[in-house]
Structure formats: C-alpha cells, structure tokens
Amino acid sequence: MKDVVIEFKDNLIDFFNELIDQLPDVPELVLIRLFLINQVEPTQLIETFNYNIHKNQSLLRNMLKSRNESFFLDGDPFGLSSDLQKGASKLKNIWRSPALSDEDRDVIWQWMDSLMSIADRYTKQK
C-alpha cells in the first residue's frame, strides 16, 4: 500500500512540474509543488484527494468523468484551499487561462484520471 501512496505523490508532483514548465509565469505553482513535497505527508495527500473526490455523493468524481470544468473551478480535489488559499485560487484561474489550449486541458484531464485511478487502487488495498 505504501507503494501506491508514493506513486500518487510522485504523479502529483510530476503533474505540477508539467504545469510549471507550461506556465512559467505562474510562481504559485512552484509554491504549491514545494508545499506538496515538503509539508504534506504522502498518505495525507491521497486520503484528502479520496475524501474530496467521494464527498457529496462523489460529486467531484462524477465531474471528472463527465469532464465538467466545475471540477477545477468549484472543486478542490487536493484540499489546497485551506492551506494555500492564493495558490488554490490561482489553479482555478489557470483553467480559464488563454495560455492553455484545448489539448493542454485534455492532458490535465488525463492527469486527473490517472490520479483518480491510483487513489482507487489505494482504496481497494485498504
């Protein structure tokens, strides 16, 4: 089970690395990545993600499956808003950014699918 937790954290950090490469003018992404690396226990990351994805009758999970952009605009799947209010708010603005193409948004959806798949494996192993 520990391997799945580490895989989730590594994938989440890789996701933020890609966002940083694509959007180098958004310093909050670096802060979020550093926060995830240094301040949050890996188990807490996956448990928070799982909780947020499944609360409210799996509202965020269903938004992700249907590619409803409210997933990013209204949701907080990583639980960042309580810890990094400005950074979480910036993530919502990134989704609206003209710097992201439809292809970029599709890649972000794929990252979220991957993270959800890893989180599902964690839940099954528990």
C-alpha positions in Angstrom: 0.0 0.0 0.0 2.9 2.3 0.7 4.0 2.0 -3.0 0.6 3.3 -4.1 0.9 6.3 -1.8 4.3 7.1 -3.1 3.2 6.7 -6.7 0.3 9.1 -6.0 2.6 11.8 -4.6 5.2 11.3 -7.3 2.5 11.6 -10.0 1.0 14.7 -8.4 4.4 16.3 -8.2 5.1 15.4 -11.9 1.7 17.0 -12.8 2.8 20.2 -11.1 6.2 20.0 -12.8 4.5 19.9 -16.2 2.2 22.8 -15.3 5.3 24.8 -14.2 7.0 24.0 -17.5 4.0 25.1 -19.4 3.2 28.1 -17.4 6.5 29.5 -16.1 4.9 32.9 -15.3 2.8 31.4 -12.5 5.0 31.3 -9.4 2.2 30.0 -7.2 2.6 26.6 -9.0 6.1 26.3 -7.6 4.9 27.2 -4.2 2.2 24.5 -4.4 4.7 22.0 -5.6 7.1 22.8 -2.8 4.3 22.6 -0.3 3.3 19.2 -1.6 6.9 18.0 -1.5 7.9 19.3 1.9 4.8 20.0 4.0 2.3 17.2 3.4 2.7 13.5 4.3 2.0 11.3 1.2 -0.7 9.4 2.9 -2.5 12.7 3.8 -2.3 13.7 0.1 -4.1 10.6 -1.2 -6.6 10.5 1.7 -7.5 14.1 1.2 -7.9 13.5 -2.6 -10.0 10.4 -2.0 -12.2 12.2 0.6 -12.8 15.2 -1.7 -13.5 13.1 -4.8 -16.1 11.0 -2.9 -17.8 13.5 -0.7 -21.2 14.9 -1.7 -22.2 11.6 -3.3 -19.0 11.6 -5.4 -19.7 15.0 -6.9 -16.1 15.7 -8.0 -15.6 12.1 -9.3 -18.7 12.5 -11.5 -17.5 15.9 -12.7 -14.2 14.4 -13.6 -15.8 11.5 -15.5 -18.1 13.9 -17.4 -15.2 16.5 -18.0 -17.2 19.2 -16.2 -14.9 22.1 -15.8 -16.5 22.9 -12.5 -14.2 20.2 -11.2 -11.4 22.8 -11.4 -13.4 26.0 -11.0 -15.6 25.0 -8.0 -13.8 21.9 -6.6 -10.7 21.5 -4.5 -9.7 17.9 -5.1 -6.3 18.3 -3.4 -7.5 20.2 -0.4 -5.3 23.2 -1.1 -7.7 25.9 -0.3 -7.3 25.5 3.4 -3.5 25.5 3.2 -2.7 27.7 0.2 -5.7 29.9 -0.4 -4.0 32.1 -3.0 -2.5 29.0 -4.8 -5.8 27.1 -5.0 -7.4 30.2 -6.3 -4.7 30.6 -8.9 -5.3 27.0 -10.1 -8.9 28.0 -10.9 -7.6 30.9 -12.9 -5.1 28.7 -14.8 -8.0 26.6 -16.1 -9.5 29.7 -17.6 -6.2 31.0 -18.9 -5.9 31.6 -22.7 -2.4 30.1 -22.3 -4.0 26.7 -22.1 -5.1 25.1 -25.4 -7.9 22.5 -25.6 -5.1 19.9 -26.0 -3.5 21.2 -22.7 -6.8 20.9 -20.9 -7.2 17.4 -22.2 -3.8 16.4 -20.8 -4.8 17.9 -17.4 -8.0 15.8 -17.5 -5.8 12.7 -18.2 -3.6 13.6 -15.3 -6.7 13.7 -13.1 -7.9 10.4 -14.4 -4.5 8.9 -13.6 -4.5 10.3 -10.1 -8.1 9.0 -9.5 -7.0 5.6 -10.7 -4.1 5.5 -8.3 -6.4 6.7 -5.5 -8.9 3.9 -6.4 -6.1 1.3 -6.1 -5.2 2.7 -2.7 -8.9 2.4 -1.5 -9.1 -1.2 -2.7 -5.9 -2.1 -0.8 -7.1 -0.5 2.4 
